[in-house]
């Protein structure tokens, strides 16, 4: 399981440009949440190789505001896999474009379910890679 989780960690970087700022001249929270959901979705899909759907988010934390002239990195990692749901931890880090400063600015957990061909929820099919998971699916 640890090897599959490691192989499916997803990282995406974005530059903070004027079109992503809010009235306070910081990154618009909705834009940050969109980026987090995108990385979580990619992580879940890479892990299961099935159609996935964001069921819910848990406890989105805005830890620090994100200024212009920043680069953010959004990182997704599977936390827990069970037959019905997949939990993906998302962390966002910001760094100044012109210095070495870097700090965590957001975090959340995204819960995903698999969808069948008719876009209805279904059990996650781990049978294709049970050997990789060493039957450790929780």
C-alpha positions in Angstrom: 0.0 0.0 0.0 2.7 2.5 0.9 4.4 2.0 -2.5 1.1 2.7 -4.3 0.5 5.8 -2.2 4.0 7.0 -2.8 3.6 6.5 -6.6 0.4 8.4 -6.7 1.4 11.5 -4.7 0.4 14.5 -6.9 2.1 17.9 -7.0 1.0 21.0 -8.9 2.5 24.4 -8.8 0.8 27.7 -9.6 2.0 31.3 -9.8 -0.1 33.9 -8.1 -1.1 36.4 -10.8 -3.4 39.5 -10.5 -6.4 37.6 -12.0 -6.3 35.2 -9.0 -6.5 37.9 -6.3 -9.4 39.1 -4.2 -10.3 42.6 -3.0 -7.7 42.2 -0.2 -4.9 41.7 -2.8 -4.4 38.1 -1.6 -5.2 34.8 -3.3 -9.0 34.3 -3.7 -10.0 31.4 -1.4 -12.3 29.9 -4.0 -9.5 29.7 -6.5 -7.3 28.0 -3.9 -10.1 25.5 -3.1 -10.5 24.8 -6.9 -6.8 24.0 -7.2 -7.0 21.7 -4.1 -10.0 19.8 -5.5 -8.2 19.4 -8.8 -5.1 17.9 -7.2 -7.2 15.7 -4.9 -9.2 14.4 -7.9 -6.0 13.6 -9.9 -4.6 11.8 -6.8 -7.7 9.7 -6.3 -7.9 8.8 -10.0 -4.2 7.9 -10.1 -4.6 5.7 -7.1 -7.8 3.8 -8.2 -7.7 4.2 -12.0 -11.4 4.6 -11.8 -13.9 7.4 -12.3 -13.9 9.3 -9.1 -16.2 12.0 -7.6 -15.6 14.4 -4.7 -18.1 13.4 -2.1 -17.1 16.1 0.5 -14.3 18.0 2.0 -13.4 18.1 5.7 -12.1 21.0 7.6 -10.5 23.3 5.0 -8.1 25.4 6.9 -6.8 28.7 5.6 -3.6 29.0 7.7 -2.0 32.1 6.0 -3.0 34.5 3.3 -1.1 34.2 0.0 0.4 37.3 -1.5 1.0 38.2 -5.1 4.5 37.3 -6.4 4.1 33.9 -4.7 4.3 30.4 -6.1 2.1 27.8 -4.5 2.5 24.0 -4.5 -0.5 21.8 -3.9 0.3 18.3 -2.8 -2.2 15.4 -2.7 -1.6 12.1 -0.9 -4.0 9.2 -0.2 -4.5 8.9 3.5 -6.9 6.0 3.7 -8.5 3.6 1.2 -11.6 1.5 2.0 -14.1 -0.3 -0.3 -16.4 2.7 -0.4 -14.4 5.9 0.1 -10.9 7.2 -0.5 -9.5 9.9 1.8 -7.0 12.3 0.2 -5.0 14.8 2.3 -4.2 18.1 0.5 -1.6 20.6 1.6 -0.8 23.9 0.0 2.6 25.6 0.5 3.5 29.1 -0.6 6.9 30.5 -1.4 7.9 34.0 -2.3 9.1 34.1 -6.0 12.2 36.0 -5.0 13.4 34.4 -1.8 13.7 31.0 -0.2 10.8 31.5 2.3 8.2 28.6 2.2 5.3 27.9 4.6 2.1 25.8 4.7 -0.8 28.0 3.9 -3.8 25.6 3.5 -4.8 22.0 4.3 -7.8 19.8 4.0 -9.1 16.3 3.5 -11.1 15.4 0.4 -13.4 12.3 0.4 -13.9 10.5 -2.9 -16.2 7.7 -4.1 -15.9 5.7 -7.4 -18.6 6.1 -10.1 -19.8 3.4 -12.5 -20.5 4.0 -16.2 -23.9 5.6 -15.4 -22.2 8.0 -12.9 -23.7 6.2 -9.9 -21.6 5.4 -6.8 -20.0 2.0 -6.7 -17.5 0.1 -4.6 -13.8 0.9 -5.4 -12.3 -2.0 -7.4 -9.0 -2.8 -5.7 -8.8 -6.3 -7.3 -6.7 -5.0 -10.2 -3.8 -4.1 -7.9 -4.4 -6.1 -4.7 -0.9 -7.6 -5.1 0.5 -4.0 -5.0 -1.6 -3.3 -1.9 -0.6 -6.5 -0.2 -4.2 -6.9 0.9 -3.8 -3.9 3.3 -6.9 -2.1 2.1 -8.6 -0.8 5.3 
